[in-house]
Amino acid sequence: MYLVTVCGNLLIILATITDSHLHTPMYFFLSNLSFADICVSSTTVPKMLLNILTQRTVISYAGCLTQMSFFLLFAVFENFLLTVMAYDCFVAICHPLHYKVIMNPQLCVLLVLGSWIMMVSLFYCTSLGVYFSSAASHKTHSGAPASVMYSVVTPMLNPFIYSLRNKDIKRALRKFFVQES
């Protein structure tokens, strides 16, 4: 599942970079979402796989704090990015004649950077308090199924949901792989 996640999301990024027809706000945001999905999975899954292989489920406090910090960092970025994508759709539907003027490249970059800045601000202002709370009040495996769903399954499915069913992405990938052959 991890390999499917990384490969699927890398294909989306590759398609949007190599095909000039995909240099639009929607695909710019989709490639950033793919990057965030790779990062979300890569913060937890390698350690999870190591734990499964070694049958040792121990992690240091610093390791746990680091892992959760990066996981939340990318997960919150992903949520802000989905909000930006919703705004992009809103502009495309409600203001189709002004879409290219409103969603210019500078605004798209600013929206993504704004998502990062908002995410970092919220992350450091609110999330750290949660991690310093006592672990004794929480069950050890109570959130395991939800964690696997969010960190493994959702990032794996996002390329299929958002992009690989899209004819433009399929065309760009076919074009890329035919050129490589």
Stockholm file with secondary structure:
# STOCKHOLM 1.0

chainA/1-181         MYLVTVCGNLLIILATITDSHLHTPMYFFLSNLSFADICVSSTTVPKMLLNILTQRTVISYAGCLTQMSFFLLFAVFENFLLTVMAYDCFVAICHPLHYKVIMNPQLCVLLVLGSWIMMVSLFYCTSLGVYFSSAASHKTHSGAPASVMYSVVTPMLNPFIYSLRNKDIKRALRKFFVQES
#=GR chainA/1-181 SS CHHHHHHHHHHHHHHHHHCGGGCSHHHHHHHHHHHHHHHHHHHHHHHHHHHHHHTCCCCCHHHHHHHHHHHHHHHHHHHHHHHHHHHHHHHHHHCGGGHHHHTCHHHHHHHHHHHHHHHHHHIIIIIHHHHTSCGGGSCSSTTHHHHHIIIIIHHHHHIIIIIITCHHHHHHHHHHHHHHC
#=GC SS_cons         CHHHHHHHHHHHHHHHHHCGGGCSHHHHHHHHHHHHHHHHHHHHHHHHHHHHHHTCCCCCHHHHHHHHHHHHHHHHHHHHHHHHHHHHHHHHHHCGGGHHHHTCHHHHHHHHHHHHHHHHHHIIIIIHHHHTSCGGGSCSSTTHHHHHIIIIIHHHHHIIIIIITCHHHHHHHHHHHHHHC
//
